[in-house]
Amino acid sequence: MKKSLLLWSVLLSAGMAAAQTTGGSKAPARPAAKPATKPASRPASKPATAAVQGPLLKNLADSAGYALGVDVASSLKSQKMEAINRPLITKGLNDVLAGKPSLIDENECFLILNNYATLCMQPEGYKPTAPKAGTAAAKAFLKNLPDSAGYALGVNIGTSLKLQDMTSVNHNLIQKGLDDLLGGKQVLLSPQDSYSILSRYAQKMAQEKAVAVIADGEAFLAENKKRAEVKTTASGLQYEILKEGTGIKPTAQDTFVVHYRGTRIDGFEFDASYRRNEPLIYPMSAVIAGWTEGLQLMPVGSKYKFYIPYQLGYGLRGAPPDIPGGAALIFEIELLDVKKNPNQ
């Protein structure tokens, strides 16, 4: 069974926001790690599903809005959260997208939703409780837990849409999708179609945002390859040898030990093992394609500089917030050791 696309990402983003305010050290990012999903491919100009056409759903933004409502409603229903205040979902969403102050602190939204979901799943049902004292505006709107949970969900949906550059979705049709499914009406899109349309819409938005970034990267790489010290492989990976080692070369099945520094083409350093005073030890199979290919060129003891096209890096999705979709990247890598696969 497919997990709900938006509600999952909404709750995840809320959890990330909460974690960032709890204090303590944040686990270092691994910018070379392979993306969890395949980079978005260039979508078709029109939705493939015939159901998106009609008097109400005239374009992909309309279809995505309605699909989002159905997708969220499907998740709410599966978690027995149908009693959530649906109009307040829309208010929370619109407040965020309009840049208005939120009635609930963003970092509390995940906790409220988690509490509400837990209570709704209890065999004996739940007893809504009044929200904690807050602003006068919050008290006027949020009388009980279903109210607070509705608004919190709207805030997190809005935040998720902003993070994913999906704010052009038709906001009015989100409410209709919610009301149709939870109200037992005939839905214009099935939950399965909704998931597919949301994926397609997210891909389209990622592609549009990445156009300028891709152009900048391609121009940089075209100029960079003219330098005599830069070599280019068949895949488009560019590299220069800063120091040539004499040890063994890793294979795609091995584990590597490296120090590295990663930057964008504008010079912004998004990560470096040197800053942590700790080398990275990682399987060759678990990193981006540019690393997997490039490391196999290096004998132990070498230091290379790699210029990685977006297709061999993080694709159209990028690795927000520091690596935008479509970004060409630069890595200086020092290969310290290779741990051979014992099964080779």
C-alpha positions in Angstrom: 0.0 0.0 0.0 1.4 3.4 -0.9 2.0 5.9 1.9 0.2 9.2 1.5 2.6 11.5 -0.3 1.8 14.8 1.3 0.7 13.9 4.8 3.8 11.9 5.2 6.0 14.8 4.0 4.0 17.2 6.1 4.5 15.2 9.3 8.1 14.7 8.4 8.8 18.4 7.8 7.1 19.2 11.1 9.2 16.7 12.9 12.4 18.1 11.4 11.3 21.6 12.4 10.7 20.5 16.0 14.1 18.6 16.1 15.9 21.7 15.0 14.7 23.6 18.1 15.3 20.9 20.7 19.0 21.8 21.2 22.0 19.5 21.1 24.2 18.8 18.2 22.7 18.0 14.8 23.9 14.9 13.0 26.3 16.0 10.2 24.8 15.8 6.7 26.3 13.3 4.3 26.1 15.3 1.0 27.5 12.5 -1.0 24.8 10.0 0.1 22.7 8.7 -2.7 19.2 10.3 -2.9 16.5 8.2 -1.2 14.5 8.3 -4.4 15.4 8.4 -8.0 15.9 12.0 -9.3 12.7 13.4 -10.9 12.6 12.9 -14.6 11.3 15.6 -16.9 7.5 15.3 -16.8 5.1 15.4 -19.7 3.6 18.7 -20.5 0.1 17.4 -19.8 -1.1 15.1 -17.1 -1.4 11.5 -18.4 -4.6 10.7 -16.4 -7.8 11.5 -18.3 -9.6 12.2 -15.0 -7.8 15.5 -14.6 -9.7 17.0 -17.5 -13.2 18.5 -17.1 -15.1 21.6 -16.1 -13.6 21.8 -12.5 -10.1 20.5 -13.0 -8.8 22.5 -15.9 -5.1 22.1 -15.5 -2.4 20.4 -13.4 -2.5 23.0 -10.6 -6.2 22.4 -10.3 -5.8 18.7 -10.3 -2.9 18.8 -7.8 -5.0 21.0 -5.4 -7.9 18.6 -5.5 -5.5 15.6 -5.4 -3.9 17.0 -2.3 -7.2 17.3 -0.5 -8.1 13.7 -1.4 -4.6 12.5 -0.4 -4.7 14.2 3.0 -8.4 13.1 3.6 -7.5 9.5 2.8 -4.7 9.6 5.4 -7.0 11.2 8.0 -9.6 8.6 7.4 -7.2 5.7 7.7 -6.0 7.2 11.0 -9.6 7.7 12.3 -9.0 11.5 12.3 -12.2 12.4 10.4 -13.4 14.6 13.2 -10.6 17.1 12.6 -11.8 20.6 11.9 -11.5 20.8 8.1 -12.2 24.6 7.7 -9.3 25.2 10.1 -7.0 23.1 7.9 -7.7 25.6 5.1 -7.2 28.6 7.5 -3.8 27.3 8.6 -2.8 26.6 5.1 -3.8 30.0 3.9 -2.2 31.8 6.8 1.2 30.2 6.0 1.0 30.8 2.3 -0.1 34.5 2.8 2.8 35.1 5.2 0.5 35.8 8.2 1.5 35.0 11.7 0.5 31.5 12.7 -1.9 30.9 15.6 0.2 27.9 16.6 4.0 27.9 16.7 5.2 25.8 13.8 7.3 23.6 16.1 4.3 22.7 18.1 2.3 21.5 15.2 3.8 18.0 15.0 3.2 17.4 18.7 -0.4 18.5 18.4 -1.0 16.2 15.4 0.8 13.3 17.0 -1.3 13.7 20.2 -4.5 13.9 18.2 -3.7 10.9 16.0 -2.8 8.9 19.1 -6.1 9.7 20.8 -8.1 9.0 17.7 -6.6 5.5 17.4 -7.6 4.5 21.0 -10.3 1.8 21.1 -12.4 3.9 23.4 -12.3 6.9 21.2 -11.0 10.2 22.4 -11.9 13.2 24.6 -11.0 16.5 23.0 -9.2 18.8 25.4 -8.9 22.5 25.2 -5.6 23.8 23.8 -3.1 25.5 26.1 -3.5 29.2 26.7 -2.2 31.2 23.8 -2.9 34.4 21.9 -6.4 35.9 21.9 -6.6 35.0 18.2 -5.8 31.4 19.0 -8.4 31.2 21.7 -11.1 32.6 19.4 -10.5 29.9 16.8 -9.1 26.9 18.6 -11.7 25.7 21.1 -10.6 22.0 21.4 -8.1 19.5 20.1 -9.8 18.8 16.7 -9.6 22.6 16.1 -6.0 22.8 17.1 -5.1 19.7 15.0 -6.9 21.0 12.0 -5.1 24.3 12.1 -1.8 22.6 12.8 -2.2 20.3 9.8 -3.0 23.3 7.6 0.2 25.1 8.8 2.3 22.0 8.0 0.7 21.5 4.6 1.4 25.1 3.8 5.0 24.8 5.1 5.5 21.6 3.0 4.1 23.3 -0.1 6.5 26.2 0.3 9.5 23.9 0.9 8.6 22.0 -2.2 7.8 25.1 -4.3 4.3 23.8 -4.9 2.5 27.0 -3.8 0.8 27.5 -7.2 -1.5 24.6 -6.4 -5.2 25.5 -6.4 -5.8 26.2 -2.7 -9.6 26.2 -3.0 -9.7 22.8 -4.5 -7.8 21.4 -1.6 -10.8 22.0 0.6 -13.1 20.4 -1.9 -11.0 17.3 -2.1 -11.0 17.0 1.7 -14.8 17.6 1.9 -15.7 15.2 -0.9 -13.8 12.2 0.4 -14.6 12.7 4.1 -18.1 13.7 3.3 -18.8 10.4 1.5 -19.3 12.1 -1.9 -18.2 10.8 -5.3 -14.6 12.0 -5.6 -13.2 13.3 -8.9 -9.9 11.6 -8.4 -9.2 8.3 -6.7 -6.6 8.2 -3.9 -4.3 6.3 -6.3 -4.7 8.9 -9.0 -4.2 11.7 -6.5 -0.8 10.2 -5.4 0.3 10.0 -9.0 -0.8 13.6 -9.9 0.9 15.0 -6.8 4.1 13.2 -7.8 3.9 14.6 -11.3 3.1 18.1 -10.1 6.1 18.0 -7.6 8.3 16.9 -10.5 7.1 19.8 -12.7 7.7 22.4 -10.0 11.2 21.0 -9.3 12.0 21.1 -13.1 10.8 24.7 -13.4 12.8 25.9 -10.4 15.9 24.1 -11.6 16.0 25.6 -15.1 18.3 28.5 -14.2 20.4 26.4 -11.9 21.0 23.8 -14.6 21.9 26.5 -17.1 24.5 28.0 -14.7 26.0 24.6 -14.1 26.2 23.7 -17.7 27.9 27.0 -18.6 30.4 26.5 -15.7 31.2 22.9 -16.8 31.6 23.9 -20.5 34.1 26.5 -19.5 35.9 24.4 -16.9 36.5 21.5 -19.3 38.7 23.8 -21.5 41.4 23.9 -18.8 44.3 21.6 -19.7 44.4 20.0 -16.3 40.8 18.9 -16.3 39.8 15.5 -17.7 36.3 14.5 -18.7 34.9 11.0 -18.6 32.2 9.6 -21.0 29.5 10.3 -18.4 30.4 14.0 -18.2 32.2 13.8 -14.9 35.1 16.2 -14.8 38.2 15.8 -12.6 41.7 17.1 -12.0 44.5 15.4 -10.1 45.8 17.4 -7.2 47.9 14.6 -5.9 48.5 11.1 -7.3 48.7 8.2 -4.8 50.3 4.8 -5.3 47.8 2.5 -3.4 45.0 0.3 -4.6 41.9 1.7 -6.3 38.4 0.9 -4.8 35.8 -1.1 -6.7 32.1 -0.4 -6.7 31.7 -3.1 -4.0 34.2 -1.7 -1.5 34.0 0.8 1.4 36.0 3.9 1.2 37.7 6.2 3.8 38.0 9.8 2.7 38.3 13.4 3.7 36.4 15.7 1.5 35.1 19.2 0.9 31.9 19.9 -1.0 31.0 23.3 -2.6 28.6 24.7 -5.1 29.9 26.4 -8.2 29.5 29.8 -6.5 32.0 28.7 -3.9 29.5 28.1 -1.0 30.8 25.2 1.1 27.9 23.0 2.2 29.9 20.3 3.9 33.4 19.2 4.8 34.7 16.2 6.8 37.7 18.4 7.6 35.5 20.7 9.7 34.5 17.6 11.8 38.0 16.3 12.1 36.6 13.0 11.1 37.0 11.1 7.8 33.9 9.7 6.1 33.7 5.9 5.9 31.0 4.8 3.5 30.0 2.0 1.0 30.7 2.9 -2.6 27.2 1.7 -3.5 25.5 4.2 -1.2 26.8 7.5 -2.7 25.9 9.6 -5.6 26.9 8.4 -9.1 29.6 11.1 -9.4 31.4 9.8 -6.3 31.0 6.1 -7.3 32.6 6.7 -10.7 35.2 9.2 -9.5 36.5 7.2 -6.5 37.3 4.3 -8.7 39.8 6.4 -10.6 41.8 7.2 -7.5 44.6 5.1 -6.0 44.8 5.3 -2.2 46.8 8.4 -1.2 45.4 10.5 -4.0 43.6 13.8 -3.8 41.3 14.7 -6.7 39.0 17.5 -7.5 35.7 16.5 -9.1 33.2 18.6 -11.0 29.9 16.8 -11.0 26.9 17.5 -13.3 23.5 17.4 -11.6 22.7 14.1 -13.4 25.5 12.5 -11.5 24.7 14.3 -8.2 21.3 15.1 -6.7 19.3 15.5 -9.9 16.3 17.8 -10.1 15.4 17.3 -6.4 18.7 18.5 -5.0 19.4 18.3 -1.3 17.7 21.3 0.3 18.4 23.7 1.7 22.0 24.0 0.6 22.0 22.0 -2.7 19.3 23.2 -5.1 17.8 21.0 -7.7 19.8 20.8 -10.9 23.0 22.0 -9.2 26.5 21.1 -10.5 28.8 20.4 -7.5 32.5 20.5 -6.8 34.2 18.0 -4.4 37.8 17.8 -3.3 38.3 14.2 -2.2 41.3 12.7 -0.4 41.3 8.9 -0.5 42.8 7.7 2.7 42.0 4.0 2.6 39.9 1.2 1.0 38.2 -1.5 2.9 37.8 -4.5 0.5 34.6 -6.4 0.3 35.3 -9.8 1.9 33.0 -11.5 -0.6 35.0 -10.4 -3.6 
